[in-house]
Amino acid sequence: MIQSSWFHFVVALFIGLLMGLERERSKGEGPQRGPAGIRTFGLAALAGAIGLNLAGAAGLVAVTICIGALAVASHVFSRRDDPGLTTEVALLLAPLCGGLAMSDPVLAAGAGVAVTILLAAKDPLHAFVKNVLTRQEIQDGLLLAVATVIVWPQLPDRPFGPFNALNPNKLWLMVILVLAIGALGHVATRALGARFGLPLAGLASGFVSSTATIGSMGGRAAAQPNALAGAVAGATLSTVSTFLQMSILLFAISPPTLLALAPALAAGGAVAAAYGVAFTLAAIGAVNESGEHSGKAVSLRAAFALTAALAVMVVAAATLKHYVGDAGVIVGAALAGLVDTHAAAISVASLAASGSLSAAQAVTPILAAMTCNALAKMVMAVSAGTGSFSLRVIPGIVASMAAAWIAALI
C-alpha cells in the first residue's frame, strides 16, 4: 500500500516536472522572466497530490484555489508585455493532474504529456492557425463538427419510409463521410498538391467508403477543373481499397472463400490500380499548382445530393426485394451490394464458413454484390461530378469488375 502511494506521488511529481521543464525553457531570463518554471510546476503538482491524500476532494480544491490565486497575482503584478495566460492556466492544471495521479496515474500521466505538448507547440500552432488555415477552412471545419457532434447523435437509428428501407442515422453517416473525405482530400491537396494529395486521399478514404470517396472526388473535380486528373486517380484508387478490404475480410471470415476469389480480386484490383496510377501520372503534368489550393474543404450541398442518390438506390433495392423476394443467395447479395458490398460479402462468406455454401459457390454471390456496388459508384460519379469526370471514372470501374469476372470464370 505504501509502495503504491509512493508510486502515485512520483507520477504526480513527474507530471509537474514535465510541464515545468517546457515552461523553464520558455520563460526567459532576468527580471522580465516568466513567473513559473520547473520547480514551481513540480511543487504545484505534488501539492495537489498531497492535498487530495490528506483531505480528499476538499484538500485538492483548497490547493487549486491557492495556486490559482498565486497565478492570478503573478499575472497581474509581473511583466505587462505578454497578456497571455498560458502559463497561469497550465499552473492550475498541475495540481489537478497531481490529484488525478492519486486515483488514475496512467490517465494523469497522459494528461500531463498532452498539456506539455500543447505548451511546446506554441509557435507551430500559432503559425498554423494564423498563416496556414483560411477563414473558409475554419468555417468548413465547424460545419463538419456540427454535422458529426450535434446533428448525428440526435437522429433516430431505426428504419422508416417505404419498406422500412431508410435509416436517418445511417443516411446522415453518409453525409458525414462525404464531408470528411472532402476535407481529407482538401488537406492532402494543401500538403502534397492535387497531383499526389488526391490520389493518396482517395486510396485511404476508399477503406472507409469507396462510394462516398467517388462522390467527394467528383465534387472536387467540379469545383476545381484543373484537379480533374488527380480526382479521377483518387476515385479509381478508392476501388483498389475495396478489393484490398474485401481480401482482408474474407481472410478473417473464410480463408477458403478468399482462396477461391483470389484470382478475381487480384485481377480486379490490379486493373483498378493500373488505371489509377495512369491518371496519377497524368495529373503530374496536368495540374496547375497555382490554383490547386482554392475552393472549400467541404460541400454540404454535394453531401446532401450524394446521400439523396444513395437513399433512392436503397429504396429501389428494398422495392425489388419486396416484389421479387429473396430469389436465392445471388439475388439477395446483389441487392445488398447496392448499399454495402462488404456487408453482403460477410453474410455470404459466413454461410461458406458454416458449411451452408461451398467456397466455390460463394464466388458468384460476392462478385454480384461487388458488381451492384460498382453500379452505385457509377451513379455517384454521374450525379456528383462533371461529364469529364464520370467519363473517365466509369471505364475504370467497369474494367476492374470485368477483369474480376473474367478471372473468376476462367
C-alpha positions in Angstrom: 0.0 0.0 0.0 2.8 2.4 0.9 4.7 1.5 -2.2 1.5 2.1 -4.3 1.1 5.6 -2.6 4.7 6.5 -3.3 4.2 5.5 -7.0 1.3 7.9 -7.3 3.2 10.7 -5.7 6.1 10.0 -8.0 3.8 10.2 -11.0 2.3 13.5 -9.8 5.8 15.0 -9.3 6.9 13.7 -12.8 3.9 15.4 -14.4 4.7 18.7 -12.7 8.4 18.5 -13.6 7.5 17.6 -17.2 5.2 20.6 -17.6 7.7 22.8 -15.8 10.5 21.6 -18.0 8.9 23.2 -21.0 8.0 26.4 -19.2 11.5 26.7 -17.8 12.9 26.9 -21.4 10.2 29.4 -22.4 10.1 31.9 -19.5 13.3 33.7 -20.4 16.0 35.2 -18.2 16.5 38.2 -15.9 13.9 40.5 -14.3 11.5 40.0 -17.2 11.4 36.2 -17.0 8.2 34.3 -16.6 6.8 33.6 -13.2 6.8 29.7 -13.1 9.4 27.1 -14.1 10.3 23.5 -13.4 10.4 23.8 -9.6 7.1 25.7 -9.4 5.2 23.3 -11.6 6.7 20.3 -9.8 5.7 21.6 -6.4 2.2 22.6 -7.6 1.6 19.0 -8.9 2.9 17.5 -5.7 0.8 19.9 -3.6 -2.3 18.7 -5.4 -1.4 15.1 -4.7 -0.7 15.8 -1.1 -3.9 17.9 -0.7 -6.0 15.1 -2.1 -4.3 12.4 0.0 -4.7 14.4 3.3 -8.2 15.9 2.9 -9.8 14.3 -0.2 -11.5 16.4 -2.8 -11.7 19.4 -0.4 -8.0 19.4 0.0 -7.4 19.3 -3.7 -9.9 22.2 -4.2 -8.2 24.2 -1.5 -4.7 23.7 -3.0 -6.0 24.6 -6.5 -7.7 27.8 -5.2 -4.4 28.8 -3.5 -2.3 28.1 -6.5 -4.9 29.8 -8.8 -4.7 32.9 -6.6 -0.9 32.9 -6.8 -1.1 32.5 -10.6 -3.5 35.5 -10.9 -1.4 37.7 -8.7 1.7 36.7 -10.7 0.0 37.6 -13.9 -1.3 41.0 -12.6 2.0 42.1 -11.0 4.5 40.6 -13.4 5.6 41.9 -16.8 2.9 43.6 -18.8 4.3 42.9 -22.3 2.8 39.5 -22.6 -1.0 39.4 -22.0 -1.2 35.6 -22.4 -2.5 33.3 -19.7 -1.0 30.0 -20.9 1.5 29.6 -18.0 -1.1 30.6 -15.4 -3.7 28.1 -16.8 -1.1 25.4 -17.0 -0.1 26.1 -13.4 -3.7 25.5 -12.4 -3.7 22.2 -14.3 -0.6 21.0 -12.5 -2.2 20.3 -9.1 -5.3 18.9 -10.7 -3.1 16.4 -12.6 -1.3 15.7 -9.4 -4.6 14.9 -7.7 -5.7 12.7 -10.6 -2.4 10.8 -10.3 -3.6 9.5 -6.9 -6.5 7.7 -8.4 -5.5 7.1 -12.0 -1.8 7.6 -12.7 -1.9 6.4 -16.3 -4.7 8.9 -17.2 -2.9 11.7 -15.2 0.4 11.0 -17.0 -1.3 11.1 -20.4 -3.0 14.4 -19.4 0.4 15.8 -18.3 2.1 14.8 -21.6 -0.8 16.3 -23.6 -0.5 19.6 -21.7 3.2 19.7 -22.2 2.8 19.1 -25.9 0.4 22.0 -26.2 2.8 24.2 -24.3 5.7 23.3 -26.5 3.7 23.6 -29.7 3.0 27.3 -29.3 4.9 28.6 -32.3 3.8 25.9 -34.9 0.2 26.1 -33.6 0.0 29.9 -33.9 1.7 29.8 -37.3 -0.8 27.1 -38.5 -3.9 29.0 -37.3 -2.7 32.4 -38.5 -0.8 31.7 -41.7 -2.0 28.3 -43.0 -5.7 28.0 -42.2 -8.1 30.2 -44.1 -11.3 31.6 -42.7 -13.2 29.4 -45.1 -11.4 26.3 -43.9 -12.2 27.2 -40.3 -15.9 27.6 -41.2 -15.8 24.2 -43.0 -14.3 22.5 -40.0 -17.0 23.9 -37.8 -19.6 22.7 -40.3 -18.2 19.2 -40.1 -18.0 19.3 -36.3 -21.7 20.4 -36.1 -22.8 17.6 -38.5 -20.9 15.0 -36.5 -21.2 16.0 -32.9 -24.5 17.8 -32.8 -26.8 16.6 -35.6 -25.8 12.9 -36.0 -26.4 11.8 -32.3 -29.9 13.3 -32.4 -31.1 11.3 -35.4 -33.0 8.1 -34.7 -31.3 4.9 -35.5 -34.3 2.9 -36.8 -35.8 2.2 -40.2 -38.7 4.0 -41.7 -40.2 5.0 -45.0 -41.0 2.7 -48.0 -40.5 -0.9 -47.0 -38.6 0.4 -43.9 -35.6 1.0 -46.1 -34.4 4.4 -44.8 -32.5 4.9 -41.6 -31.9 8.6 -40.8 -28.8 7.8 -38.6 -27.2 5.7 -41.4 -28.0 8.3 -44.1 -26.6 11.1 -42.1 -23.4 9.0 -41.6 -23.1 9.1 -45.4 -23.3 12.9 -45.2 -20.5 12.9 -42.6 -18.4 10.6 -44.7 -18.7 12.7 -47.8 -17.8 15.8 -45.8 -14.9 14.1 -44.0 -13.5 12.6 -47.2 -13.8 16.0 -48.9 -11.9 17.6 -46.0 -9.2 14.9 -46.2 -8.8 15.5 -49.9 -8.5 19.2 -49.3 -5.9 18.7 -46.6 -3.9 16.3 -48.7 -4.1 18.7 -51.6 -2.8 21.5 -49.4 0.0 19.4 -48.2 1.1 17.5 -51.3 -0.7 19.2 -54.2 -3.5 17.8 -56.2 -1.2 15.6 -58.3 -0.3 13.5 -55.2 -2.7 14.5 -52.5 -5.9 13.5 -54.2 -4.7 10.0 -55.2 -3.4 9.3 -51.7 -6.6 10.6 -50.1 -8.7 8.5 -52.4 -6.8 5.4 -51.6 -7.0 5.9 -47.9 -10.7 7.0 -47.9 -11.7 4.0 -50.0 -11.2 1.8 -46.9 -14.0 3.8 -45.3 -16.3 4.1 -48.3 -15.3 4.0 -51.9 -18.8 5.2 -53.0 -18.6 8.3 -50.8 -15.0 8.8 -52.0 -16.0 8.8 -55.6 -18.8 11.2 -54.9 -16.4 13.5 -53.0 -13.8 13.4 -55.7 -16.5 14.2 -58.3 -17.4 17.3 -56.3 -13.7 18.2 -56.1 -13.3 17.9 -59.9 -16.4 20.0 -60.5 -15.1 22.8 -58.2 -11.5 22.6 -59.5 -11.3 21.6 -63.1 -7.5 21.8 -63.1 -7.5 18.9 -60.5 -9.6 16.6 -62.7 -6.8 14.0 -63.3 -6.0 13.9 -59.6 -9.6 13.5 -58.7 -10.1 10.7 -61.2 -7.0 9.0 -59.8 -8.3 9.3 -56.3 -11.7 7.9 -57.3 -10.2 5.0 -59.1 -7.7 4.1 -56.4 -10.6 4.0 -53.9 -11.8 1.0 -55.8 -8.4 -0.6 -55.2 -9.1 -0.2 -51.5 -12.4 -2.0 -52.0 -10.6 -5.1 -53.4 -8.0 -5.0 -50.6 -10.5 -4.6 -47.9 -12.6 -7.5 -49.4 -9.5 -9.7 -49.3 -8.8 -8.8 -45.6 -12.5 -9.6 -44.6 -12.6 -12.9 -46.4 -9.2 -13.9 -44.9 -10.7 -13.3 -41.4 -14.1 -15.0 -42.1 -13.4 -17.7 -44.6 -9.9 -18.4 -45.9 -11.2 -21.0 -48.4 -13.5 -18.4 -49.9 -10.6 -16.0 -50.2 -8.6 -18.6 -52.0 -11.5 -19.2 -54.4 -11.9 -15.5 -55.0 -8.2 -14.6 -55.1 -7.8 -14.6 -58.9 -10.8 -12.4 -59.3 -9.8 -10.0 -56.5 -6.2 -9.8 -57.8 -7.3 -9.2 -61.4 -9.8 -6.5 -60.5 -7.5 -4.8 -58.0 -4.6 -4.8 -60.5 -6.7 -3.2 -63.3 -8.0 -0.6 -60.9 -4.5 0.1 -59.6 -3.1 0.4 -63.1 -5.9 2.8 -64.2 -5.5 4.9 -61.1 -1.7 5.1 -61.5 -2.1 6.1 -65.1 -4.2 9.1 -64.0 -1.8 9.9 -61.2 1.0 10.1 -63.8 -1.3 12.3 -66.0 -2.0 14.5 -63.0 1.7 15.2 -62.5 1.8 17.1 -65.8 -1.8 18.3 -65.9 -2.2 20.2 -62.6 -1.7 23.9 -62.4 -0.1 24.3 -58.9 -1.0 28.0 -58.7 -4.7 27.2 -58.5 -4.9 23.9 -56.7 -5.4 25.2 -53.2 -8.5 27.2 -53.8 -12.1 26.2 -53.0 -13.9 24.9 -50.0 -12.8 22.0 -47.9 -16.3 20.6 -47.7 -19.6 21.0 -49.6 -22.8 20.4 -47.7 -24.8 20.6 -51.0 -22.8 17.9 -52.6 -23.1 15.7 -49.5 -26.8 16.1 -49.5 -27.0 15.3 -53.2 -25.0 12.1 -52.8 -26.9 11.0 -49.8 -30.2 11.5 -51.6 -28.9 9.4 -54.5 -27.9 6.7 -52.1 -31.4 6.8 -50.5 -33.0 6.4 -53.9 -30.9 3.3 -54.5 -31.7 1.9 -51.1 -35.4 2.3 -51.6 -35.1 0.8 -55.1 -33.3 -2.3 -53.7 -35.9 -2.7 -51.0 -38.7 -2.4 -53.5 -37.1 -5.1 -55.7 -36.6 -7.4 -52.7 -40.2 -6.9 -51.7 -41.7 -7.8 -55.0 -39.1 -10.2 -56.3 -38.3 -11.8 -53.0 -35.0 -13.4 -51.9 -34.6 -15.4 -55.1 -31.6 -17.2 -54.0 -28.3 -16.1 -52.4 -27.1 -14.4 -55.6 -30.1 -12.0 -55.9 -30.0 -11.3 -52.2 -26.3 -10.5 -52.2 -26.6 -8.4 -55.3 -29.4 -6.2 -53.8 -27.4 -5.9 -50.5 -24.4 -4.9 -52.6 -26.2 -1.7 -53.8 -25.8 -0.4 -50.2 -22.7 -2.1 -48.8 -20.7 -4.6 -50.7 -18.7 -5.7 -47.6 -21.8 -6.5 -45.5 -23.1 -8.6 -48.4 -19.8 -10.4 -48.7 -19.6 -11.0 -45.0 -23.0 -12.7 -45.0 -22.1 -14.9 -47.9 -18.7 -15.8 -46.5 -20.3 -16.6 -43.2 -22.5 -19.1 -45.0 -19.4 -20.6 -46.6 -17.6 -20.7 -43.2 -20.6 -22.5 -41.6 -20.8 -25.1 -44.4 -24.1 -23.9 -45.9 -22.2 -22.9 -49.1 -19.0 -24.2 -50.6 -16.2 -21.8 -51.2 -16.8 -22.1 -55.0 -20.5 -21.4 -54.6 -19.7 -18.2 -52.7 -17.7 -16.7 -55.6 -20.7 -15.7 -57.7 -22.8 -14.0 -55.0 -19.9 -12.0 -53.7 -18.9 -10.8 -57.2 -22.6 -10.0 -57.8 -22.6 -7.8 -54.7 -19.4 -6.1 -55.9 -20.9 -5.5 -59.3 -24.1 -3.9 -57.9 -21.9 -1.8 -55.7 -19.9 -0.8 -58.7 -23.2 0.4 -60.3 -23.8 2.5 -57.2 -20.3 4.0 -57.6 -21.1 4.9 -61.2 -24.3 6.6 -60.2 -22.3 8.6 -57.7 -19.8 9.6 -60.3 -22.5 10.8 -62.7 -24.5 12.7 -60.0 -21.6 14.3 -58.2 -19.1 15.1 -60.9 -18.9 16.6 -64.3 -19.3 14.7 -67.6 -15.5 14.7 -68.0 -15.1 13.2 -64.5 -17.7 10.4 -65.0 -16.4 9.6 -68.5 -13.0 8.9 -67.0 -14.0 7.2 -63.8 -16.7 4.8 -65.1 -14.4 3.0 -67.6 -12.0 2.2 -64.8 -14.8 0.8 -62.6 -16.2 -1.3 -65.5 -12.8 -2.6 -66.5 -11.9 -3.6 -62.9 -15.1 -5.6 -62.5 -14.9 -7.1 -65.9 -11.4 -8.3 -65.1 -12.6 -9.8 -61.8 -15.5 -11.7 -63.6 -13.2 -12.9 -66.4 -10.6 -14.2 -63.9 -13.4 -15.9 -61.8 -14.9 -17.6 -64.9 -11.5 -18.8 -66.2 
